[in-house]
């Protein structure tokens, strides 16, 4: 199976090449639009991202070029005319993002802010190991009313 990837970044290439197997990939930095749809000639599938345009005109061009699968590297599919794909091209997407990862990231951001980890990181990167300087909010003494 030959898959054309659109709107790819270096990390996309690294991730997908690692699990390639018998698949054949071609990576395009351009976004999939009416102007770039002809690049799909000879491919069985396209893998797109949120900024690619898959309107009726693009879908018709993909179908004419032999594409039978649109795989989205995202949960949202508002950029795809799904109704126009019906009976022509299958559409698959990421069903959801990990709620655990979102919660973990939120906690990491709270801890970074509270413990001022970003400032400590910058200091140690510059070989500044002084003990004075940024401290967390939990160690600050709040003024009391007299």
N, CA, C and O atoms as CSV, one atom per row, in Angstrom:
chain,resi,resn,atom,element,x,y,z
A,1,UNK,N,N,0.837,-1.174,0.000
A,1,UNK,CA,C,0.000,0.000,0.000
A,1,UNK,C,C,0.882,1.237,0.000
A,1,UNK,O,O,1.842,1.320,0.766
A,2,UNK,N,N,0.563,2.191,-0.849
A,2,UNK,CA,C,1.305,3.445,-0.944
A,2,UNK,C,C,0.484,4.552,-0.288
A,2,UNK,O,O,-0.689,4.749,-0.603
A,3,UNK,N,N,1.132,5.270,0.635
A,3,UNK,CA,C,0.449,6.320,1.388
A,3,UNK,C,C,1.180,7.640,1.204
A,3,UNK,O,O,2.397,7.722,1.369
A,4,UNK,N,N,0.413,8.679,0.856
A,4,UNK,CA,C,0.950,10.028,0.718
A,4,UNK,C,C,0.616,10.817,1.979
A,4,UNK,O,O,-0.554,10.953,2.337
A,5,UNK,N,N,1.627,11.330,2.643
A,5,UNK,CA,C,1.454,12.145,3.839
A,5,UNK,C,C,1.553,13.609,3.450
A,5,UNK,O,O,2.486,14.009,2.753
A,6,UNK,N,N,0.606,14.400,3.893
A,6,UNK,CA,C,0.613,15.833,3.605
A,6,UNK,C,C,0.811,16.622,4.889
A,6,UNK,O,O,0.484,16.160,5.982
A,7,UNK,N,N,1.360,17.835,4.731
A,7,UNK,CA,C,1.609,18.746,5.854
A,7,UNK,C,C,2.471,18.062,6.910
A,7,UNK,O,O,2.176,18.129,8.103
A,8,UNK,N,N,3.538,17.405,6.462
A,8,UNK,CA,C,4.375,16.627,7.386
A,8,UNK,C,C,5.516,17.465,7.949
A,8,UNK,O,O,6.043,18.374,7.308
A,9,UNK,N,N,5.861,17.118,9.157
A,9,UNK,CA,C,6.995,17.716,9.853
A,9,UNK,C,C,8.020,16.606,10.082
A,9,UNK,O,O,7.736,15.436,9.828
A,10,UNK,N,N,9.188,16.965,10.553
A,10,UNK,CA,C,10.248,15.970,10.743
A,10,UNK,C,C,9.849,14.895,11.743
A,10,UNK,O,O,10.200,13.728,11.565
A,11,UNK,N,N,9.120,15.268,12.792
A,11,UNK,CA,C,8.717,14.267,13.788
A,11,UNK,C,C,7.684,13.299,13.216
A,11,UNK,O,O,7.618,12.147,13.645
A,12,UNK,N,N,6.870,13.752,12.245
A,12,UNK,CA,C,5.939,12.835,11.580
A,12,UNK,C,C,6.712,11.762,10.827
A,12,UNK,O,O,6.397,10.575,10.915
A,13,UNK,N,N,7.720,12.191,10.092
A,13,UNK,CA,C,8.517,11.253,9.304
A,13,UNK,C,C,9.177,10.216,10.210
A,13,UNK,O,O,9.123,9.017,9.934
A,14,UNK,N,N,9.789,10.676,11.276
A,14,UNK,CA,C,10.480,9.775,12.200
A,14,UNK,C,C,9.518,8.757,12.796
A,14,UNK,O,O,9.819,7.565,12.850
A,15,UNK,N,N,8.363,9.229,13.242
A,15,UNK,CA,C,7.391,8.337,13.889
A,15,UNK,C,C,6.844,7.295,12.926
A,15,UNK,O,O,6.776,6.113,13.263
A,16,UNK,N,N,6.456,7.719,11.741
A,16,UNK,CA,C,5.837,6.782,10.809
A,16,UNK,C,C,6.845,5.850,10.150
A,16,UNK,O,O,6.527,4.690,9.889
A,17,UNK,N,N,8.039,6.329,9.879
A,17,UNK,CA,C,9.059,5.469,9.280
A,17,UNK,C,C,9.418,4.318,10.219
A,17,UNK,O,O,9.785,3.236,9.761
A,18,UNK,N,N,9.312,4.547,11.535
A,18,UNK,CA,C,9.655,3.513,12.510
A,18,UNK,C,C,8.702,2.320,12.453
A,18,UNK,O,O,9.080,1.212,12.835
A,19,UNK,N,N,7.472,2.532,11.982
A,19,UNK,CA,C,6.489,1.428,11.937
A,19,UNK,C,C,6.043,1.129,10.513
A,19,UNK,O,O,4.915,0.691,10.289
A,20,UNK,N,N,6.902,1.358,9.584
A,20,UNK,CA,C,6.583,1.266,8.162
A,20,UNK,C,C,6.196,-0.131,7.694
A,20,UNK,O,O,5.184,-0.281,7.010
A,21,UNK,N,N,6.949,-1.131,8.030
A,21,UNK,CA,C,6.658,-2.486,7.561
A,21,UNK,C,C,6.690,-2.559,6.046
A,21,UNK,O,O,7.645,-2.105,5.416
A,22,UNK,N,N,5.636,-3.135,5.457
A,22,UNK,CA,C,5.560,-3.286,4.004
A,22,UNK,C,C,4.869,-2.117,3.313
A,22,UNK,O,O,4.613,-2.168,2.110
A,23,UNK,N,N,4.569,-1.074,4.064
A,23,UNK,CA,C,3.927,0.106,3.493
A,23,UNK,C,C,4.971,0.987,2.819
A,23,UNK,O,O,6.142,0.995,3.199
A,24,UNK,N,N,4.525,1.720,1.819
A,24,UNK,CA,C,5.408,2.661,1.128
A,24,UNK,C,C,4.903,4.067,1.403
A,24,UNK,O,O,3.746,4.381,1.121
A,25,UNK,N,N,5.772,4.921,1.956
A,25,UNK,CA,C,5.386,6.278,2.329
A,25,UNK,C,C,6.044,7.303,1.415
A,25,UNK,O,O,7.153,7.104,0.919
A,26,UNK,N,N,5.335,8.396,1.209
A,26,UNK,CA,C,5.903,9.576,0.546
A,26,UNK,C,C,5.430,10.780,1.339
A,26,UNK,O,O,4.230,10.967,1.536
A,27,UNK,N,N,6.362,11.589,1.791
A,27,UNK,CA,C,6.043,12.720,2.652
A,27,UNK,C,C,6.086,14.017,1.856
A,27,UNK,O,O,7.063,14.310,1.166
A,28,UNK,N,N,5.013,14.784,1.966
A,28,UNK,CA,C,4.932,16.096,1.327
A,28,UNK,C,C,4.812,17.149,2.417
A,28,UNK,O,O,4.019,17.000,3.346
A,29,UNK,N,N,5.595,18.206,2.304
A,29,UNK,CA,C,5.468,19.301,3.270
A,29,UNK,C,C,4.247,20.153,2.957
A,29,UNK,O,O,3.705,20.812,3.844
A,30,UNK,N,N,3.814,20.145,1.715
A,30,UNK,CA,C,2.662,20.953,1.307
A,30,UNK,C,C,1.380,20.423,1.936
A,30,UNK,O,O,1.260,19.238,2.244
A,31,UNK,N,N,0.443,21.318,2.116
A,31,UNK,CA,C,-0.875,20.927,2.595
A,31,UNK,C,C,-1.679,20.373,1.424
A,31,UNK,O,O,-1.457,20.771,0.280
A,32,UNK,N,N,-2.599,19.470,1.693
A,32,UNK,CA,C,-3.460,18.926,0.640
A,32,UNK,C,C,-4.563,19.941,0.344
A,32,UNK,O,O,-5.362,20.281,1.217
A,33,UNK,N,N,-4.593,20.412,-0.883
A,33,UNK,CA,C,-5.593,21.370,-1.356
A,33,UNK,C,C,-5.944,20.996,-2.783
A,33,UNK,O,O,-5.443,20.005,-3.315
A,34,UNK,N,N,-6.794,21.778,-3.394
A,34,UNK,CA,C,-7.125,21.552,-4.807
A,34,UNK,C,C,-5.881,21.674,-5.678
A,34,UNK,O,O,-5.772,20.994,-6.699
A,35,UNK,N,N,-4.943,22.534,-5.287
A,35,UNK,CA,C,-3.723,22.742,-6.075
A,35,UNK,C,C,-2.730,21.596,-5.949
A,35,UNK,O,O,-1.933,21.372,-6.861
A,36,UNK,N,N,-2.760,20.862,-4.834
A,36,UNK,CA,C,-1.792,19.789,-4.614
A,36,UNK,C,C,-2.404,18.389,-4.744
A,36,UNK,O,O,-1.699,17.393,-4.582
A,37,UNK,N,N,-3.681,18.307,-5.028
A,37,UNK,CA,C,-4.371,17.006,-5.080
A,37,UNK,C,C,-3.797,16.083,-6.156
A,37,UNK,O,O,-3.876,14.862,-6.019
A,38,UNK,N,N,-3.222,16.643,-7.221
A,38,UNK,CA,C,-2.662,15.792,-8.278
A,38,UNK,C,C,-1.427,15.018,-7.819
A,38,UNK,O,O,-1.015,14.064,-8.478
A,39,UNK,N,N,-0.833,15.424,-6.688
A,39,UNK,CA,C,0.309,14.686,-6.148
A,39,UNK,C,C,-0.096,13.298,-5.663
A,39,UNK,O,O,0.767,12.463,-5.394
A,40,UNK,N,N,-1.394,13.044,-5.548
A,40,UNK,CA,C,-1.877,11.752,-5.023
A,40,UNK,C,C,-1.990,10.674,-6.084
A,40,UNK,O,O,-2.383,9.551,-5.768
A,41,UNK,N,N,-1.664,10.974,-7.316
A,41,UNK,CA,C,-1.743,9.955,-8.372
A,41,UNK,C,C,-0.836,8.781,-8.015
A,41,UNK,O,O,0.336,8.966,-7.685
A,42,UNK,N,N,-1.392,7.572,-8.086
A,42,UNK,CA,C,-0.623,6.370,-7.801
A,42,UNK,C,C,-0.599,5.974,-6.336
A,42,UNK,O,O,0.054,4.994,-5.979
A,43,UNK,N,N,-1.290,6.705,-5.484
A,43,UNK,CA,C,-1.328,6.366,-4.062
A,43,UNK,C,C,-2.665,5.724,-3.713
A,43,UNK,O,O,-3.699,6.041,-4.301
A,44,UNK,N,N,-2.622,4.807,-2.735
A,44,UNK,CA,C,-3.831,4.134,-2.272
A,44,UNK,C,C,-4.523,4.908,-1.167
A,44,UNK,O,O,-5.738,4.813,-0.996
A,45,UNK,N,N,-3.739,5.678,-0.413
A,45,UNK,CA,C,-4.275,6.393,0.739
A,45,UNK,C,C,-3.534,7.709,0.926
A,45,UNK,O,O,-2.412,7.887,0.452
A,46,UNK,N,N,-4.192,8.625,1.631
A,46,UNK,CA,C,-3.547,9.862,2.044
A,46,UNK,C,C,-3.678,9.977,3.553
A,46,UNK,O,O,-4.677,9.556,4.135
A,47,UNK,N,N,-2.664,10.550,4.176
A,47,UNK,CA,C,-2.673,10.813,5.608
A,47,UNK,C,C,-2.530,12.322,5.765
A,47,UNK,O,O,-1.530,12.910,5.354
A,48,UNK,N,N,-3.546,12.940,6.366
A,48,UNK,CA,C,-3.612,14.401,6.416
A,48,UNK,C,C,-3.728,14.895,7.846
A,48,UNK,O,O,-3.926,14.121,8.783
A,49,UNK,N,N,-3.598,16.225,7.987
A,49,UNK,CA,C,-3.680,16.861,9.289
A,49,UNK,C,C,-4.777,17.918,9.267
A,49,UNK,O,O,-5.478,18.056,8.264
A,50,UNK,N,N,-4.935,18.656,10.342
A,50,UNK,CA,C,-6.065,19.569,10.495
A,50,UNK,C,C,-6.091,20.727,9.499
A,50,UNK,O,O,-7.162,21.259,9.205
A,51,UNK,N,N,-4.946,21.120,8.983
A,51,UNK,CA,C,-4.899,22.267,8.073
A,51,UNK,C,C,-5.056,21.893,6.604
A,51,UNK,O,O,-5.037,22.770,5.741
A,52,UNK,N,N,-5.208,20.616,6.310
A,52,UNK,CA,C,-5.428,20.182,4.930
A,52,UNK,C,C,-6.900,20.385,4.579
A,52,UNK,O,O,-7.776,20.286,5.438
A,53,UNK,N,N,-7.155,20.670,3.304
A,53,UNK,CA,C,-8.520,20.915,2.835
A,53,UNK,C,C,-9.005,19.714,2.050
A,53,UNK,O,O,-8.420,19.346,1.032
A,54,UNK,N,N,-10.080,19.105,2.529
A,54,UNK,CA,C,-10.662,17.968,1.831
A,54,UNK,C,C,-12.126,18.260,1.522
A,54,UNK,O,O,-13.038,17.636,2.065
A,55,UNK,N,N,-12.318,19.228,0.633
A,55,UNK,CA,C,-13.666,19.567,0.199
A,55,UNK,C,C,-14.078,18.643,-0.940
A,55,UNK,O,O,-13.328,17.741,-1.312
A,56,UNK,N,N,-15.262,18.863,-1.491
A,56,UNK,CA,C,-15.796,17.984,-2.535
A,56,UNK,C,C,-14.864,17.911,-3.746
A,56,UNK,O,O,-14.667,16.834,-4.310
A,57,UNK,N,N,-14.294,19.037,-4.144
A,57,UNK,CA,C,-13.412,19.048,-5.315
A,57,UNK,C,C,-12.159,18.205,-5.075
A,57,UNK,O,O,-11.739,17.456,-5.956
A,58,UNK,N,N,-11.568,18.323,-3.902
A,58,UNK,CA,C,-10.368,17.546,-3.580
A,58,UNK,C,C,-10.714,16.063,-3.481
A,58,UNK,O,O,-9.968,15.214,-3.969
A,59,UNK,N,N,-11.841,15.755,-2.851
A,59,UNK,CA,C,-12.249,14.357,-2.708
A,59,UNK,C,C,-12.487,13.720,-4.074
A,59,UNK,O,O,-12.084,12.581,-4.307
A,60,UNK,N,N,-13.135,14.444,-4.969
A,60,UNK,CA,C,-13.345,13.923,-6.327
A,60,UNK,C,C,-12.021,13.650,-7.020
A,60,UNK,O,O,-11.874,12.633,-7.699
A,61,UNK,N,N,-11.044,14.557,-6.855
A,61,UNK,CA,C,-9.723,14.385,-7.465
A,61,UNK,C,C,-9.012,13.181,-6.869
A,61,UNK,O,O,-8.386,12.404,-7.590
A,62,UNK,N,N,-9.109,13.024,-5.543
A,62,UNK,CA,C,-8.493,11.864,-4.896
A,62,UNK,C,C,-9.097,10.570,-5.432
A,62,UNK,O,O,-8.378,9.618,-5.734
A,63,UNK,N,N,-10.407,10.544,-5.546
A,63,UNK,CA,C,-11.100,9.349,-6.040
A,63,UNK,C,C,-10.680,9.026,-7.471
A,63,UNK,O,O,-10.456,7.862,-7.805
A,64,UNK,N,N,-10.572,10.048,-8.315
A,64,UNK,CA,C,-10.124,9.861,-9.700
A,64,UNK,C,C,-8.694,9.311,-9.741
A,64,UNK,O,O,-8.345,8.542,-10.636
A,65,UNK,N,N,-7.873,9.710,-8.768
A,65,UNK,CA,C,-6.477,9.280,-8.715
A,65,UNK,C,C,-6.300,7.902,-8.091
A,65,UNK,O,O,-5.182,7.390,-8.033
A,66,UNK,N,N,-7.383,7.297,-7.626
A,66,UNK,CA,C,-7.305,5.948,-7.075
A,66,UNK,C,C,-7.183,5.868,-5.565
A,66,UNK,O,O,-7.022,4.775,-5.021
A,67,UNK,N,N,-7.256,6.990,-4.880
A,67,UNK,CA,C,-7.173,7.000,-3.422
A,67,UNK,C,C,-8.488,6.448,-2.867
A,67,UNK,O,O,-9.570,6.858,-3.289
A,68,UNK,N,N,-8.383,5.515,-1.916
A,68,UNK,CA,C,-9.578,4.908,-1.324
A,68,UNK,C,C,-9.628,5.035,0.193
A,68,UNK,O,O,-10.544,4.522,0.835
A,69,UNK,N,N,-8.633,5.725,0.765
A,69,UNK,CA,C,-8.610,5.903,2.217
A,69,UNK,C,C,-8.025,7.262,2.569
A,69,UNK,O,O,-6.979,7.657,2.055
A,70,UNK,N,N,-8.714,7.966,3.450
A,70,UNK,CA,C,-8.207,9.210,4.033
A,70,UNK,C,C,-8.007,8.945,5.516
A,70,UNK,O,O,-8.961,8.649,6.234
A,71,UNK,N,N,-6.764,9.053,5.974
A,71,UNK,CA,C,-6.444,8.859,7.388
A,71,UNK,C,C,-6.043,10.200,7.975
A,71,UNK,O,O,-5.112,10.848,7.497
A,72,UNK,N,N,-6.750,10.605,9.009
A,72,UNK,CA,C,-6.453,11.878,9.659
A,72,UNK,C,C,-5.549,11.657,10.855
A,72,UNK,O,O,-5.771,10.739,11.644
A,73,UNK,N,N,-4.524,12.498,10.994
A,73,UNK,CA,C,-3.627,12.440,12.144
A,73,UNK,C,C,-4.135,13.375,13.247
A,73,UNK,O,O,-3.344,14.048,13.908
A,74,UNK,N,N,-5.424,13.413,13.436
A,74,UNK,CA,C,-6.043,14.302,14.404
A,74,UNK,C,C,-7.432,13.765,14.751
A,74,UNK,O,O,-7.962,12.893,14.063
A,75,UNK,N,N,-8.006,14.295,15.816
A,75,UNK,CA,C,-9.338,13.854,16.236
A,75,UNK,C,C,-10.427,14.580,15.443
A,75,UNK,O,O,-11.456,13.991,15.113
A,76,UNK,N,N,-10.202,15.836,15.144
A,76,UNK,CA,C,-11.205,16.628,14.426
A,76,UNK,C,C,-11.268,16.261,12.956
A,76,UNK,O,O,-10.265,15.879,12.354
A,77,UNK,N,N,-12.457,16.382,12.384
A,77,UNK,CA,C,-12.613,16.084,10.955
A,77,UNK,C,C,-13.484,17.126,10.267
A,77,UNK,O,O,-14.103,16.839,9.242
A,78,UNK,N,N,-13.537,18.334,10.824
A,78,UNK,CA,C,-14.333,19.403,10.230
A,78,UNK,C,C,-13.762,19.910,8.906
A,78,UNK,O,O,-14.443,20.636,8.181
A,79,UNK,N,N,-12.536,19.542,8.584
A,79,UNK,CA,C,-11.932,19.940,7.319
A,79,UNK,C,C,-12.189,18.920,6.203
A,79,UNK,O,O,-11.679,19.068,5.093
A,80,UNK,N,N,-12.980,17.889,6.503
A,80,UNK,CA,C,-13.273,16.830,5.535
A,80,UNK,C,C,-14.773,16.818,5.245
A,80,UNK,O,O,-15.588,16.775,6.165
A,81,UNK,N,N,-15.127,16.856,3.973
A,81,UNK,CA,C,-16.530,16.733,3.580
A,81,UNK,C,C,-16.883,15.244,3.624
A,81,UNK,O,O,-16.841,14.544,2.612
A,82,UNK,N,N,-17.233,14.784,4.830
A,82,UNK,CA,C,-17.468,13.363,5.071
A,82,UNK,C,C,-18.642,12.856,4.240
A,82,UNK,O,O,-18.607,11.734,3.735
A,83,UNK,N,N,-19.674,13.672,4.099
A,83,UNK,CA,C,-20.843,13.248,3.312
A,83,UNK,C,C,-20.462,12.998,1.857
A,83,UNK,O,O,-20.975,12.073,1.227
A,84,UNK,N,N,-19.574,13.814,1.331
A,84,UNK,CA,C,-19.145,13.643,-0.062
A,84,UNK,C,C,-18.264,12.399,-0.225
A,84,UNK,O,O,-18.185,11.827,-1.312
A,85,UNK,N,N,-17.612,11.990,0.848
A,85,UNK,CA,C,-16.772,10.786,0.813
A,85,UNK,C,C,-17.608,9.508,0.792
A,85,UNK,O,O,-17.133,8.469,0.335
A,86,UNK,N,N,-18.841,9.573,1.279
A,86,UNK,CA,C,-19.667,8.379,1.442
A,86,UNK,C,C,-19.780,7.617,0.126
A,86,UNK,O,O,-20.145,8.186,-0.903
A,87,UNK,N,N,-19.468,6.335,0.168
A,87,UNK,CA,C,-19.542,5.473,-1.005
A,87,UNK,C,C,-18.339,5.559,-1.923
A,87,UNK,O,O,-18.265,4.823,-2.907
A,88,UNK,N,N,-17.383,6.451,-1.623
A,88,UNK,CA,C,-16.200,6.612,-2.469
A,88,UNK,C,C,-14.921,6.269,-1.706
A,88,UNK,O,O,-14.171,5.363,-2.070
A,89,UNK,N,N,-14.706,7.030,-0.637
A,89,UNK,CA,C,-13.444,6.949,0.088
A,89,UNK,C,C,-13.747,6.763,1.573
A,89,UNK,O,O,-14.589,7.463,2.136
A,90,UNK,N,N,-13.058,5.818,2.198
A,90,UNK,CA,C,-13.193,5.620,3.642
A,90,UNK,C,C,-12.406,6.700,4.374
A,90,UNK,O,O,-11.339,7.115,3.924
A,91,UNK,N,N,-12.940,7.152,5.505
A,91,UNK,CA,C,-12.275,8.159,6.326
A,91,UNK,C,C,-12.072,7.585,7.727
A,91,UNK,O,O,-13.016,7.105,8.353
A,92,UNK,N,N,-10.843,7.639,8.208
A,92,UNK,CA,C,-10.530,7.214,9.574
A,92,UNK,C,C,-9.813,8.361,10.270
A,92,UNK,O,O,-9.154,9.189,9.642
A,93,UNK,N,N,-9.966,8.380,11.610
A,93,UNK,CA,C,-9.370,9.470,12.378
A,93,UNK,C,C,-8.936,8.964,13.740
A,93,UNK,O,O,-9.216,7.824,14.112
A,94,UNK,N,N,-8.256,9.815,14.473
A,94,UNK,CA,C,-7.901,9.535,15.858
A,94,UNK,C,C,-9.185,9.715,16.663
A,94,UNK,O,O,-9.769,10.798,16.638
A,95,UNK,N,N,-9.641,8.683,17.379
A,95,UNK,CA,C,-10.934,8.796,18.057
A,95,UNK,C,C,-10.937,9.807,19.201
A,95,UNK,O,O,-11.955,10.459,19.434
A,96,UNK,N,N,-9.849,9.948,19.904
A,96,UNK,CA,C,-9.769,10.883,21.027
A,96,UNK,C,C,-8.322,10.992,21.480
A,96,UNK,O,O,-7.482,10.152,21.157
A,97,UNK,N,N,-8.059,12.038,22.229
A,97,UNK,CA,C,-6.745,12.180,22.829
A,97,UNK,C,C,-6.808,11.668,24.256
A,97,UNK,O,O,-7.877,11.658,24.865
A,98,UNK,N,N,-5.694,11.252,24.786
A,98,UNK,CA,C,-5.639,10.675,26.118
A,98,UNK,C,C,-6.003,11.699,27.185
A,98,UNK,O,O,-5.310,12.705,27.338
A,99,UNK,N,N,-7.083,11.456,27.926
A,99,UNK,CA,C,-7.407,12.379,29.024
A,99,UNK,C,C,-6.339,12.349,30.106
A,99,UNK,O,O,-6.150,13.338,30.814
A,100,UNK,N,N,-5.636,11.221,30.245
A,100,UNK,CA,C,-4.566,11.134,31.231
A,100,UNK,C,C,-3.409,12.051,30.839
A,100,UNK,O,O,-2.842,12.735,31.690
A,101,UNK,N,N,-3.064,12.066,29.564
A,101,UNK,CA,C,-1.966,12.925,29.112
A,101,UNK,C,C,-2.310,14.397,29.319
A,101,UNK,O,O,-1.447,15.189,29.696
A,102,UNK,N,N,-3.559,14.762,29.076
A,102,UNK,CA,C,-3.983,16.149,29.264
A,102,UNK,C,C,-3.892,16.515,30.747
A,102,UNK,O,O,-3.387,17.583,31.095
A,103,UNK,N,N,-4.379,15.631,31.616
A,103,UNK,CA,C,-4.323,15.882,33.057
A,103,UNK,C,C,-2.875,15.955,33.546
A,103,UNK,O,O,-2.534,16.818,34.355
A,104,UNK,N,N,-2.030,15.053,33.057
A,104,UNK,CA,C,-0.621,15.061,33.456
A,104,UNK,C,C,0.055,16.358,33.031
A,104,UNK,O,O,0.831,16.940,33.788
A,105,UNK,N,N,-0.242,16.803,31.824
A,105,UNK,CA,C,0.358,18.046,31.340
A,105,UNK,C,C,-0.117,19.234,32.180
A,105,UNK,O,O,0.675,20.120,32.502
A,106,UNK,N,N,-1.396,19.258,32.533
A,106,UNK,CA,C,-1.920,20.344,33.359
A,106,UNK,C,C,-1.210,20.376,34.716
A,106,UNK,O,O,-0.842,21.445,35.202
A,107,UNK,N,N,-1.020,19.204,35.322
A,107,UNK,CA,C,-0.323,19.135,36.605
A,107,UNK,C,C,1.137,19.560,36.453
A,107,UNK,O,O,1.677,20.248,37.320
A,108,UNK,N,N,1.773,19.156,35.360
A,108,UNK,CA,C,3.161,19.553,35.124
A,108,UNK,C,C,3.275,21.069,34.991
A,108,UNK,O,O,4.225,21.668,35.494
A,109,UNK,N,N,2.313,21.685,34.319
A,109,UNK,CA,C,2.334,23.138,34.162
A,109,UNK,C,C,2.115,23.836,35.508
A,109,UNK,O,O,2.752,24.850,35.793
A,110,UNK,N,N,1.210,23.292,36.337
A,110,UNK,CA,C,0.988,23.862,37.671
A,110,UNK,C,C,2.248,23.762,38.522
A,110,UNK,O,O,2.633,24.727,39.181
A,111,UNK,N,N,2.887,22.602,38.509
A,111,UNK,CA,C,4.110,22.429,39.286
A,111,UNK,C,C,5.241,23.315,38.765
A,111,UNK,O,O,6.019,23.863,39.546
A,112,UNK,N,N,5.324,23.448,37.466
A,112,UNK,CA,C,6.357,24.306,36.872
A,112,UNK,C,C,6.161,25.741,37.323
A,112,UNK,O,O,7.119,26.430,37.674
A,113,UNK,N,N,4.915,26.184,37.311
A,113,UNK,CA,C,4.621,27.547,37.731
A,113,UNK,C,C,4.881,27.730,39.223
A,113,UNK,O,O,5.506,28.710,39.628
A,114,UNK,N,N,4.410,26.804,40.035
A,114,UNK,CA,C,4.545,26.912,41.482
A,114,UNK,C,C,6.002,26.801,41.916
A,114,UNK,O,O,6.471,27.592,42.735
A,115,UNK,N,N,6.711,25.833,41.377
A,115,UNK,CA,C,8.093,25.589,41.788
A,115,UNK,C,C,9.098,26.383,40.954
A,115,UNK,O,O,10.303,26.317,41.198
A,116,UNK,N,N,8.609,27.119,39.989
A,116,UNK,CA,C,9.454,27.947,39.104
A,116,UNK,C,C,10.564,27.114,38.462
A,116,UNK,O,O,11.721,27.530,38.397
A,117,UNK,N,N,10.181,25.938,37.994
A,117,UNK,CA,C,11.138,25.005,37.403
A,117,UNK,C,C,11.790,25.603,36.161
A,117,UNK,O,O,12.972,25.369,35.911
A,118,UNK,N,N,11.046,26.357,35.397
A,118,UNK,CA,C,11.610,26.956,34.185
A,118,UNK,C,C,12.766,27.902,34.520
A,118,UNK,O,O,13.759,27.952,33.794
A,119,UNK,N,N,12.637,28.650,35.617
A,119,UNK,CA,C,13.728,29.553,36.006
A,119,UNK,C,C,14.925,28.770,36.537
A,119,UNK,O,O,16.074,29.098,36.242
A,120,UNK,N,N,14.645,27.744,37.316
A,120,UNK,CA,C,15.736,26.911,37.828
A,120,UNK,C,C,16.468,26.212,36.687
A,120,UNK,O,O,17.694,26.095,36.712
A,121,UNK,N,N,15.724,25.751,35.695
A,121,UNK,CA,C,16.343,25.106,34.532
A,121,UNK,C,C,17.282,26.085,33.820
A,121,UNK,O,O,18.414,25.737,33.484
A,122,UNK,N,N,16.805,27.297,33.595
A,122,UNK,CA,C,17.642,28.291,32.905
A,122,UNK,C,C,18.906,28.595,33.701
A,122,UNK,O,O,19.985,28.737,33.124
A,123,UNK,N,N,18.778,28.695,35.014
A,123,UNK,CA,C,19.952,28.975,35.846
A,123,UNK,C,C,20.968,27.838,35.774
A,123,UNK,O,O,22.158,28.087,35.582
A,124,UNK,N,N,20.517,26.599,35.926
A,124,UNK,CA,C,21.473,25.480,35.913
A,124,UNK,C,C,22.077,25.281,34.528
A,124,UNK,O,O,23.223,24.847,34.410
A,125,UNK,N,N,21.333,25.589,33.498
A,125,UNK,CA,C,21.884,25.486,32.149
A,125,UNK,C,C,23.046,26.458,31.967
A,125,UNK,O,O,23.973,26.195,31.201
A,126,UNK,N,N,22.985,27.592,32.684
A,126,UNK,CA,C,24.052,28.598,32.624
A,126,UNK,C,C,25.093,28.376,33.724
A,126,UNK,O,O,25.896,29.264,34.009
A,127,UNK,N,N,25.079,27.163,34.355
A,127,UNK,CA,C,26.004,26.800,35.425
A,127,UNK,C,C,25.920,27.743,36.627
A,127,UNK,O,O,26.916,28.009,37.300
A,128,UNK,N,N,24.712,28.239,36.877
A,128,UNK,CA,C,24.468,29.097,38.030
A,128,UNK,C,C,23.804,28.240,39.102
A,128,UNK,O,O,22.610,27.951,39.021
A,129,UNK,N,N,24.582,27.836,40.105
A,129,UNK,CA,C,24.063,26.958,41.149
A,129,UNK,C,C,23.905,27.686,42.485
A,129,UNK,O,O,23.900,27.053,43.541
A,130,UNK,N,N,23.775,29.002,42.440
A,130,UNK,CA,C,23.583,29.768,43.680
A,130,UNK,C,C,22.287,29.336,44.351
A,130,UNK,O,O,21.336,28.924,43.687
A,131,UNK,N,N,22.262,29.436,45.668
A,131,UNK,CA,C,21.072,29.035,46.419
A,131,UNK,C,C,20.059,30.167,46.544
A,131,UNK,O,O,18.901,29.915,46.878
A,132,UNK,N,N,20.468,31.410,46.285
A,132,UNK,CA,C,19.500,32.503,46.316
A,132,UNK,C,C,18.788,32.588,44.969
A,132,UNK,O,O,19.266,32.027,43.983
A,133,UNK,N,N,17.707,33.247,44.917
A,133,UNK,CA,C,16.988,33.390,43.650
A,133,UNK,C,C,15.596,32.804,43.711
A,133,UNK,O,O,14.923,32.888,44.738
A,134,UNK,N,N,15.169,32.218,42.627
A,134,UNK,CA,C,13.767,31.788,42.571
A,134,UNK,C,C,13.439,30.696,43.583
A,134,UNK,O,O,14.127,29.681,43.692
A,135,UNK,N,N,12.375,30.944,44.306
A,135,UNK,CA,C,11.856,29.939,45.226
A,135,UNK,C,C,10.383,29.751,44.892
A,135,UNK,O,O,9.782,30.579,44.208
A,136,UNK,N,N,9.816,28.674,45.373
A,136,UNK,CA,C,8.413,28.414,45.041
A,136,UNK,C,C,7.507,29.315,45.853
A,136,UNK,O,O,7.916,29.876,46.868
A,137,UNK,N,N,6.292,29.445,45.404
A,137,UNK,CA,C,5.302,30.256,46.094
A,137,UNK,C,C,4.978,29.673,47.470
A,137,UNK,O,O,4.589,30.403,48.381
A,138,UNK,N,N,5.138,28.375,47.615
A,138,UNK,CA,C,4.817,27.752,48.903
A,138,UNK,C,C,5.838,28.124,49.963
A,138,UNK,O,O,5.567,27.977,51.155
A,139,UNK,N,N,7.004,28.602,49.558
A,139,UNK,CA,C,8.035,28.976,50.521
A,139,UNK,C,C,8.084,30.469,50.776
A,139,UNK,O,O,8.901,30.931,51.573
A,140,UNK,N,N,7.235,31.224,50.125
A,140,UNK,CA,C,7.214,32.664,50.341
A,140,UNK,C,C,6.460,32.976,51.624
A,140,UNK,O,O,5.478,32.310,51.953
A,141,UNK,N,N,6.913,33.971,52.335
A,141,UNK,CA,C,6.222,34.399,53.535
A,141,UNK,C,C,5.262,35.499,53.146
A,141,UNK,O,O,5.657,36.526,52.593
A,142,UNK,N,N,4.007,35.275,53.440
A,142,UNK,CA,C,2.997,36.274,53.129
A,142,UNK,C,C,2.936,37.313,54.235
A,142,UNK,O,O,3.070,36.982,55.413
A,143,UNK,N,N,2.734,38.569,53.858
A,143,UNK,CA,C,2.650,39.602,54.915
A,143,UNK,C,C,1.422,39.368,55.787
A,143,UNK,O,O,0.371,38.944,55.308
A,144,UNK,N,N,1.576,39.649,57.056
A,144,UNK,CA,C,0.452,39.511,57.978
A,144,UNK,C,C,-0.064,40.870,58.362
A,144,UNK,O,O,0.675,41.854,58.332
A,145,UNK,N,N,-1.319,40.932,58.721
A,145,UNK,CA,C,-1.912,42.201,59.158
A,145,UNK,C,C,-1.484,42.484,60.581
A,145,UNK,O,O,-1.445,41.587,61.423
A,146,UNK,N,N,-1.167,43.724,60.838
A,146,UNK,CA,C,-0.709,44.097,62.197
A,146,UNK,C,C,-1.873,44.405,63.097
A,146,UNK,O,O,-1.678,44.734,64.267
